[in-house]
Amino acid sequence: MHSTTSSRHRSRGQATTEYALVLLAAAIIATLVIAWATAGGGAGQIGSLFDNIFDGILQRANPPVQG
């Protein structure tokens, strides 16, 4: 019974470590994106990216009427 409890404890510790590493990676990526967006030029590129995305969504949502 002791080995089962020990195994569960290790498993929980591993899950916690993996969770922390995922959060760290997400924070690094977010920091890089923010740095890129505020370094000049990035803001305009992000704006045009979102414009293209929304235009594509709207075109799919409202297909042209063919008569």
C-alpha positions as CSV (number, residue, x, y, z in Angstrom):
1,M,0.0,0.0,0.0
2,H,2.9,2.3,0.7
3,S,4.2,2.0,-2.9
4,T,0.8,3.0,-4.3
5,T,0.6,6.1,-2.2
6,S,4.2,7.0,-3.1
7,S,3.4,6.4,-6.8
8,R,0.4,8.7,-6.6
9,H,2.4,11.4,-4.8
10,R,5.1,11.3,-7.6
11,S,2.4,11.4,-10.2
12,R,0.9,14.5,-8.7
13,G,4.3,16.1,-8.4
14,Q,5.0,15.4,-12.0
15,A,1.6,16.9,-13.1
16,T,2.4,20.0,-11.1
17,T,5.8,20.3,-12.7
18,E,4.3,19.9,-16.2
19,Y,1.6,22.5,-15.4
20,A,4.3,25.0,-14.2
21,L,6.3,24.4,-17.4
22,V,3.3,25.0,-19.6
23,L,2.5,28.2,-17.8
24,L,6.1,29.3,-18.1
25,A,6.1,28.6,-21.8
26,A,2.9,30.5,-22.3
27,A,4.3,33.5,-20.4
28,I,7.4,33.5,-22.5
29,I,5.4,33.4,-25.7
30,A,3.0,36.1,-24.5
31,T,6.0,38.3,-23.6
32,L,7.6,37.8,-27.0
33,V,4.3,38.7,-28.8
34,I,3.9,41.8,-26.7
35,A,7.5,42.8,-27.3
36,W,7.1,42.3,-31.1
37,A,3.8,44.2,-31.2
38,T,5.1,47.2,-29.3
39,A,8.5,47.3,-31.0
40,G,7.1,49.3,-34.0
41,G,5.3,47.9,-37.0
42,G,3.9,45.0,-35.1
43,A,0.8,46.9,-34.1
44,G,-0.1,47.6,-37.7
45,Q,0.5,44.0,-38.7
46,I,-1.6,42.7,-35.8
47,G,-4.4,45.1,-36.9
48,S,-4.3,43.9,-40.5
49,L,-4.2,40.2,-39.3
50,F,-7.4,40.7,-37.3
51,D,-9.0,42.6,-40.2
52,N,-8.3,39.7,-42.5
53,I,-9.6,37.2,-39.9
54,F,-12.8,39.1,-39.3
55,D,-13.3,39.7,-43.1
56,G,-13.0,36.0,-43.7
57,I,-15.5,35.2,-40.9
58,L,-18.0,37.7,-42.2
59,Q,-17.7,36.4,-45.8
60,R,-18.4,32.9,-44.6
61,A,-21.3,34.0,-42.4
62,N,-22.8,36.2,-45.1
63,P,-22.2,34.5,-48.5
64,P,-23.0,36.6,-51.5
65,V,-26.5,36.2,-52.9
66,Q,-26.5,34.8,-56.4
67,G,-29.4,35.7,-58.5
